[in-house]
Amino acid sequence: MGTLSEYFTNLSELLLSELARFKQDAAAGAPRDFFESKVLRPLLPGGIGLGPGEIVDVKDRRAGPFDIVGCSETYPSFGQGRAHYFLNDGVMFCLNVKDWRQADLTQFGQAAAALKKLERKSAYPVFCGAVSSTPLSVDEVMEFLRGSSGAEVDGVVSIGHNAVLRNFQGWYGAPERLPFVAERQGPEALKAFVFFLRRLAHAWAGWKFGLGDYQHL
């Protein structure tokens, strides 16, 4: 097993263990905070502010709240404590980290749809993804993403099991021919999801890269 694969195998096992413990202890906000601190902050490029909150546009319309908002630090959040607001023009991605066996993915789909309606000047749309601490099959995720309730959700990762991502920027070929890409090899799913977010951050920053460096699906 290669170094990267081994790293993500260990990370997936740690996440699943800790998320199960949080579920038993009913620690509010802990899954979100743990995913942010153990996955996103160490593995994403600098210059990205992370935190929970709502998204607002220049017309003061709002969407959310979301568990984790990734926003360019050139667009600092505002608000106090956990009541953060992020200006839509600077947002790269929004994630909700939950036990999606118990929570309702349809509600996340509604929040994603509201977000996509906000005014935005960036050439890149906001990536909306669901992170599941419990197993979801590829078939049920695909059914959700293809349906009306999941039409604005861009990806779902089931930690340790699979990741399904919408080819919303055409990075993997023509979207009409390849609308989704899926990873079904256990811990490789988390690696694929994280590298997709890295790819998004690099594209946002205008950094040069080779697609082969990010072709993990």
C-alpha positions in Angstrom: 0.0 0.0 0.0 1.4 3.4 -1.0 2.0 6.2 1.5 -1.0 8.3 0.5 -3.4 5.3 0.5 -2.1 4.2 3.9 -2.5 7.7 5.3 -6.1 7.9 4.2 -6.8 4.4 5.4 -5.6 5.3 8.9 -7.5 8.6 8.7 -10.7 7.0 7.7 -10.5 4.5 10.5 -9.8 7.3 13.0 -12.7 9.3 11.7 -15.2 6.4 11.9 -14.0 5.6 15.4 -14.3 9.1 16.7 -17.6 9.9 14.9 -19.1 6.8 16.5 -18.0 7.9 19.9 -19.4 11.4 19.3 -22.7 9.8 18.4 -22.8 7.8 21.6 -21.9 10.9 23.7 -24.3 13.1 21.8 -21.6 15.8 21.6 -23.2 18.7 19.6 -21.0 20.0 16.8 -18.2 17.5 17.5 -18.4 15.6 14.2 -18.2 18.8 12.3 -15.3 20.2 14.4 -13.4 16.9 14.2 -13.7 16.6 10.4 -12.6 20.2 10.0 -9.6 19.8 12.3 -8.4 16.4 11.2 -9.2 16.4 7.5 -9.6 19.9 6.1 -7.2 22.1 7.9 -4.2 19.8 7.5 -4.9 18.8 3.9 -6.2 21.9 2.1 -4.1 24.8 0.9 -3.6 27.9 3.1 -5.8 31.0 2.6 -9.1 29.2 3.2 -11.2 30.2 6.2 -13.3 27.4 7.7 -16.2 27.4 10.0 -20.0 26.9 10.4 -22.5 29.5 9.4 -24.8 30.9 6.8 -24.1 32.3 3.3 -25.3 35.8 2.3 -25.1 37.7 -0.9 -25.0 41.4 -1.6 -28.8 41.6 -1.7 -28.8 40.2 1.9 -30.4 36.9 0.9 -29.3 34.0 2.9 -28.8 30.2 2.7 -27.8 27.6 5.3 -26.7 27.2 8.0 -23.9 24.8 6.9 -21.6 22.8 9.1 -18.4 23.8 7.4 -18.0 26.7 5.0 -14.7 27.0 3.0 -14.2 30.7 2.1 -11.3 32.6 0.7 -9.7 34.6 3.5 -9.8 37.7 1.3 -13.6 37.6 2.1 -13.5 37.3 5.9 -16.6 36.1 7.7 -18.5 38.4 10.0 -20.6 37.8 13.1 -19.9 36.7 16.6 -19.3 33.3 18.1 -20.8 30.5 16.2 -23.2 32.9 14.3 -20.9 33.4 11.3 -21.9 34.8 8.0 -19.9 34.3 4.8 -20.2 36.5 1.7 -21.2 34.3 -1.2 -18.6 35.7 -3.6 -15.8 34.3 -1.5 -17.2 30.8 -0.7 -15.5 27.8 -2.3 -17.5 24.9 -0.7 -20.1 24.1 1.9 -20.3 20.8 3.7 -22.7 19.1 6.2 -21.2 16.4 8.3 -23.8 14.0 9.7 -25.1 10.5 10.2 -27.0 10.6 7.0 -28.8 7.4 7.9 -30.6 9.4 10.6 -30.6 12.9 9.1 -32.5 13.9 6.0 -30.5 14.4 2.8 -33.5 16.1 1.2 -33.1 19.0 3.7 -29.5 19.4 2.6 -30.7 19.4 -1.0 -33.0 22.3 -0.2 -30.2 24.3 1.5 -28.0 23.6 -1.5 -30.7 24.8 -3.9 -31.2 28.0 -1.9 -27.5 28.6 -2.0 -27.2 28.2 -5.8 -29.9 30.9 -6.2 -27.8 33.6 -4.4 -26.1 36.3 -6.5 -22.5 35.5 -7.2 -19.7 37.0 -9.3 -17.2 34.2 -9.2 -16.8 32.1 -12.3 -16.8 28.9 -10.1 -20.1 27.7 -8.5 -20.1 26.7 -4.8 -19.4 23.0 -4.2 -22.1 21.6 -1.9 -21.2 18.2 -0.4 -22.6 15.9 2.3 -20.2 13.9 4.5 -21.7 10.8 6.0 -20.3 9.0 9.1 -22.5 5.9 8.3 -22.4 3.7 5.2 -24.5 4.8 2.2 -24.5 2.7 -1.0 -23.5 4.1 -4.3 -26.9 3.2 -5.7 -28.9 5.2 -3.1 -26.5 8.2 -3.4 -26.9 8.2 -7.2 -30.6 8.0 -6.9 -30.6 11.0 -4.6 -28.2 13.0 -6.8 -30.2 12.3 -9.9 -33.5 13.2 -8.4 -35.1 16.6 -8.0 -34.3 16.8 -4.2 -30.5 16.3 -4.8 -30.2 18.2 -8.1 -28.1 21.0 -6.5 -25.9 18.7 -4.3 -22.5 18.2 -5.9 -21.2 15.3 -3.9 -21.6 12.7 -1.2 -18.8 10.9 0.6 -19.5 8.0 2.9 -16.3 7.7 5.0 -14.6 4.4 4.5 -17.0 3.3 1.8 -17.5 5.5 -1.3 -17.6 8.9 -2.8 -19.9 10.2 -5.6 -19.1 13.6 -7.2 -21.0 15.5 -9.7 -18.7 16.5 -12.7 -20.0 20.1 -12.3 -16.9 21.8 -13.8 -16.2 19.2 -16.5 -12.8 18.3 -15.0 -13.3 14.7 -15.8 -14.6 15.1 -19.4 -17.9 16.4 -20.9 -20.5 16.6 -18.1 -23.2 15.4 -20.5 -21.2 12.2 -21.2 -19.8 11.8 -17.7 -22.2 13.6 -15.2 -20.9 11.8 -12.1 -17.7 10.1 -11.0 -17.6 7.5 -8.2 -15.0 5.9 -6.0 -15.9 2.6 -4.4 -12.7 1.4 -2.8 -13.1 2.1 0.9 -10.6 4.6 2.3 -9.8 5.8 -1.3 -13.2 7.5 -1.1 -12.0 10.0 1.4 -8.8 10.6 -0.6 -10.8 11.3 -3.7 -13.1 13.7 -1.9 -10.2 15.6 -0.3 -8.2 15.9 -3.5 -11.3 17.1 -5.3 -11.5 20.0 -2.7 -7.8 20.6 -3.2 -8.4 20.8 -7.0 -11.2 23.3 -6.4 -9.1 25.5 -4.1 -6.2 25.5 -6.7 -8.5 26.4 -9.5 -10.0 29.2 -7.4 -6.5 30.5 -6.7 -5.4 30.2 -10.3 -2.6 27.8 -9.5 -1.3 25.6 -12.3 -1.6 21.9 -11.9 -1.8 18.7 -14.0 -5.1 16.9 -14.0 -3.2 13.6 -13.5 -2.2 14.9 -10.1 -5.9 14.9 -9.1 -7.3 12.0 -11.1 -8.2 9.8 -8.1 -11.6 8.7 -9.4 
